[in-house]
Amino acid sequence: MIVITARLVVNRSREQLQHFYDFLDNQLFPRVIAYTTHHLHIIALMMLWFLLLIGGSFTAFELVGGNYTNGLSALASCIVLLQQMKHQNENKELHAQHREQIRDLHAKIDALK
């Protein structure tokens, strides 16, 4: 009885975790990427860079602006890396499927000879 209850709790927590991962992959991460690659945001970052370059003597402005850009670039690069790893895993699976299909096709061709 205790083992069955423990398995249900583990399965339920895995499902909840999977829902959380699905939310991150399908909702949050695409929005962060869309925000960071939006034209207006890029223009704002260029203006921020220009203001940091010219008004570098304002320590508070430099700290806030620099931390914002560093944090945003780190977040975006982590998300892009995660997406790249997913694509790489999908490509590995596709290559394995294609290899199997090619083997089957060669076997059929050999059987026809």
Beta strands, then each sheet from edge to edge (+ up, - down):
end
